[in-house]
Amino acid sequence: MSETILLGQPPVHITLRRSGQARRLSLRVSRLDGRVTLSMPKRVPEREAMAFLREKELWIRKHLEARTPDQTVGFGQAIPFLGQDVEIVPGRGRAARLIEGQLHVPGAEDRVAARVQAFLKLQAQLRLRAASDHYAEALGTTYGRITLRDTRSRWGSCTSAGNLMYSWRLVMAPEAVLNYVAAHEVAHRLEMNHSDRFWAQVAKVCPDHARHRAWLRSEGEGLHAWRFETD
């Protein structure tokens, strides 16, 4: 892979990726991080790729402008936690704590983002494990281990061995949405597919699953807009 820049205001960084499977030039603008990628067949000359980029410049800039703007984390900011905005304020001690609707974060401002992220990850771990336990018992099944990641393409997954993976950013969504994702993944322990039988299992423990899925489709991108030091 290599990179190039489309000059202008602002300049746009483009990742050039040659692929033996690509049959034509194709562009992708990630709605999550704004990364622009041009996939190229191996034998296409770079000058042809640059001409293609200049031709598509307005399309690229239009899609970048449509992205949810990145959100920074610092004192005075309000960050979503379980669907409610909580203000980040200076605090004492060693770790961030939620007190009367405010997130109290100790230490200097350059450590705020990392400490807020640590708080969110811990809360996600506790709440997703509790939800997974609840739905496993309700559906009469079990699961293996739970891992948390900062996944961009999915909110959760279940392996054939019964291990569950969740995005820790779910803890920023409403609690009912977090619970739905746990119910969804635990239901895969009974049906490793998305058949009617699978959705019937989900509906047993989460009757409003369609509403929560819709929330993730319409609002989930905003959870990925938050930037943390260790991302």
C-alpha positions as CSV (number, residue, x, y, z in Angstrom):
1,M,0.0,0.0,0.0
2,S,1.0,3.6,-0.5
3,E,-0.5,7.0,0.0
4,T,-1.1,10.1,-2.0
5,I,-2.8,13.5,-1.2
6,L,-5.5,15.3,-3.0
7,L,-4.6,19.0,-2.7
8,G,-7.2,21.5,-1.7
9,Q,-9.0,22.7,1.4
10,P,-8.6,20.6,3.3
11,P,-6.1,18.2,1.8
12,V,-7.4,14.6,1.6
13,H,-5.1,11.7,2.3
14,I,-5.8,8.7,0.1
15,T,-4.6,5.1,0.7
16,L,-3.7,3.3,-2.6
17,R,-4.2,-0.4,-2.4
18,R,-3.2,-2.7,-5.2
19,S,-5.2,-6.0,-5.4
20,G,-4.9,-9.0,-7.6
21,Q,-8.7,-9.4,-7.1
22,A,-9.6,-5.9,-8.2
23,R,-11.1,-5.7,-11.7
24,R,-11.5,-1.9,-11.8
25,L,-10.6,1.3,-9.8
26,S,-12.9,1.7,-6.8
27,L,-13.2,4.2,-4.0
28,R,-14.3,3.7,-0.4
29,V,-14.8,6.4,2.2
30,S,-15.2,5.0,5.7
31,R,-18.0,6.6,7.6
32,L,-16.3,5.6,10.8
33,D,-12.9,7.1,10.6
34,G,-13.0,9.1,7.3
35,R,-10.3,7.0,5.7
36,V,-10.3,7.1,1.9
37,T,-9.1,4.0,0.1
38,L,-8.6,3.6,-3.7
39,S,-8.4,-0.1,-4.7
40,M,-6.5,-0.7,-7.9
41,P,-5.9,-3.6,-10.2
42,K,-2.2,-4.6,-10.2
43,R,-1.5,-3.5,-13.8
44,V,-3.3,-0.1,-13.7
45,P,-0.6,2.7,-14.0
46,E,-0.5,5.2,-11.1
47,R,-1.1,8.1,-13.5
48,E,-4.5,6.6,-14.4
49,A,-5.3,6.2,-10.7
50,M,-4.5,9.9,-10.1
51,A,-6.7,11.0,-13.0
52,F,-9.5,8.9,-11.5
53,L,-9.1,10.6,-8.1
54,R,-9.2,14.0,-9.6
55,E,-12.4,13.1,-11.5
56,K,-14.0,11.8,-8.2
57,E,-12.7,14.6,-6.0
58,L,-16.2,16.2,-5.5
59,W,-17.7,12.8,-4.7
60,I,-14.9,12.2,-2.1
61,R,-15.4,15.5,-0.4
62,K,-19.1,15.2,-0.3
63,H,-18.9,11.9,1.5
64,L,-16.3,13.2,3.9
65,E,-18.6,16.2,4.8
66,A,-21.5,13.8,5.4
67,R,-19.5,12.0,8.2
68,T,-20.3,12.5,11.8
69,P,-17.6,14.8,13.1
70,D,-14.9,13.3,15.4
71,Q,-15.5,14.1,19.0
72,T,-12.7,14.8,21.4
73,V,-12.7,13.8,25.1
74,G,-11.7,16.5,27.7
75,F,-12.9,18.4,30.7
76,G,-16.2,20.2,30.1
77,Q,-17.2,17.7,27.4
78,A,-20.4,15.6,27.7
79,I,-19.9,12.0,26.7
80,P,-22.7,9.4,26.3
81,F,-22.9,6.7,29.0
82,L,-25.9,4.3,28.8
83,G,-27.6,6.7,26.5
84,Q,-27.3,9.7,28.7
85,D,-24.8,12.6,28.3
86,V,-22.5,12.9,31.3
87,E,-20.2,15.9,31.8
88,I,-16.5,15.2,32.3
89,V,-15.2,17.2,35.3
90,P,-12.0,17.2,37.4
91,G,-12.0,14.6,40.1
92,R,-9.8,13.0,42.8
93,G,-8.5,9.5,43.4
94,R,-7.0,7.1,40.9
95,A,-9.8,6.4,38.5
96,A,-12.8,8.0,36.9
97,R,-16.1,7.8,38.9
98,L,-19.7,8.6,38.1
99,I,-21.1,10.9,40.7
100,E,-24.6,12.4,40.4
101,G,-24.6,12.4,36.7
102,Q,-21.1,13.7,36.3
103,L,-17.9,11.8,35.4
104,H,-15.2,12.8,37.8
105,V,-11.8,12.2,36.3
106,P,-8.6,12.7,38.3
107,G,-5.3,13.9,37.0
108,A,-4.0,16.2,34.3
109,E,-6.1,17.0,31.2
110,D,-3.7,15.1,28.9
111,R,-4.7,11.9,30.7
112,V,-8.5,12.5,30.7
113,A,-9.2,10.6,27.4
114,A,-7.4,7.5,28.6
115,R,-9.1,7.5,32.0
116,V,-12.5,8.0,30.5
117,Q,-11.9,5.1,28.1
118,A,-10.7,2.9,31.0
119,F,-14.0,3.7,32.9
120,L,-16.1,2.9,29.8
121,K,-14.3,-0.4,29.2
122,L,-14.7,-1.5,32.8
123,Q,-18.4,-0.6,32.8
124,A,-18.9,-2.4,29.5
125,Q,-17.2,-5.5,30.8
126,L,-19.4,-5.6,34.0
127,R,-22.6,-4.9,32.2
128,L,-22.1,-7.1,29.2
129,R,-21.1,-10.0,31.4
130,A,-24.2,-9.5,33.6
131,A,-26.5,-9.3,30.5
132,S,-24.9,-12.4,28.9
133,D,-25.4,-14.3,32.1
134,H,-29.0,-13.2,32.3
135,Y,-29.9,-14.2,28.8
136,A,-28.0,-17.4,28.9
137,E,-30.0,-18.5,31.9
138,A,-33.2,-17.3,30.3
139,L,-32.6,-19.2,27.1
140,G,-31.2,-22.3,28.9
141,T,-27.8,-22.2,27.4
142,T,-24.2,-21.3,28.3
143,Y,-21.3,-19.5,26.7
144,G,-17.5,-19.5,26.9
145,R,-15.3,-16.5,27.5
146,I,-16.2,-12.8,26.8
147,T,-13.8,-10.4,25.1
148,L,-14.2,-6.7,24.4
149,R,-12.8,-5.0,21.3
150,D,-13.2,-1.7,19.5
151,T,-14.7,-3.3,16.4
152,R,-15.9,-1.1,13.5
153,S,-17.9,-3.5,11.5
154,R,-20.0,-5.3,14.1
155,W,-21.3,-4.8,17.7
156,G,-20.9,-8.4,18.7
157,S,-20.2,-11.9,17.6
158,C,-20.4,-15.5,18.8
159,T,-18.0,-18.3,17.8
160,S,-18.9,-21.9,17.2
161,A,-17.0,-22.6,20.5
162,G,-19.4,-20.4,22.3
163,N,-17.1,-17.4,22.9
164,L,-18.7,-14.0,22.8
165,M,-17.1,-10.7,21.6
166,Y,-18.6,-7.3,22.1
167,S,-17.7,-3.7,21.2
168,W,-17.0,-1.9,24.5
169,R,-18.5,1.2,22.9
170,L,-21.9,-0.4,23.5
171,V,-21.8,1.0,27.0
172,M,-22.3,4.5,25.5
173,A,-25.6,3.3,23.9
174,P,-28.9,3.1,25.9
175,E,-28.9,0.2,28.3
176,A,-31.7,-1.5,26.4
177,V,-29.6,-1.5,23.2
178,L,-26.6,-3.0,25.1
179,N,-28.9,-5.7,26.5
180,Y,-30.3,-6.4,23.0
181,V,-26.8,-7.1,21.6
182,A,-26.1,-9.5,24.5
183,A,-29.4,-11.3,23.9
184,H,-28.6,-11.5,20.2
185,E,-25.2,-13.0,20.7
186,V,-26.3,-15.4,23.4
187,A,-29.2,-16.6,21.1
188,H,-26.5,-17.7,18.6
189,R,-25.6,-20.4,21.1
190,L,-28.9,-22.0,20.0
191,E,-29.0,-21.0,16.4
192,M,-25.7,-20.1,14.6
193,N,-27.6,-18.3,11.8
194,H,-30.2,-15.5,11.3
195,S,-33.1,-17.7,10.5
196,D,-36.6,-17.3,11.7
197,R,-35.8,-19.8,14.5
198,F,-32.9,-17.5,15.6
199,W,-35.1,-14.4,15.8
200,A,-37.7,-16.3,17.7
201,Q,-35.1,-17.1,20.3
202,V,-34.2,-13.4,20.5
203,A,-37.8,-12.3,20.7
204,K,-38.3,-14.6,23.8
205,V,-36.0,-12.4,25.8
206,C,-36.0,-9.2,23.9
207,P,-39.4,-8.5,22.3
208,D,-38.3,-5.0,21.2
209,H,-35.2,-6.2,19.3
210,A,-36.3,-4.5,16.0
211,R,-36.3,-1.1,17.7
212,H,-32.9,-1.6,19.2
213,R,-31.4,-2.8,15.9
214,A,-32.8,0.4,14.3
215,W,-31.2,2.5,16.9
216,L,-27.8,1.0,16.2
217,R,-28.3,1.5,12.4
218,S,-29.2,5.2,12.9
219,E,-27.1,6.2,15.9
220,G,-24.3,3.7,16.1
221,E,-22.0,5.7,13.9
222,G,-22.0,8.5,16.5
223,L,-20.5,6.2,19.1
224,H,-17.5,5.6,16.8
225,A,-16.9,9.3,16.4
226,W,-15.4,9.6,19.9
227,R,-11.6,9.5,19.9
228,F,-9.5,8.3,22.8
229,E,-5.8,8.4,23.4
230,T,-5.3,4.7,23.1
231,D,-7.5,4.0,20.1
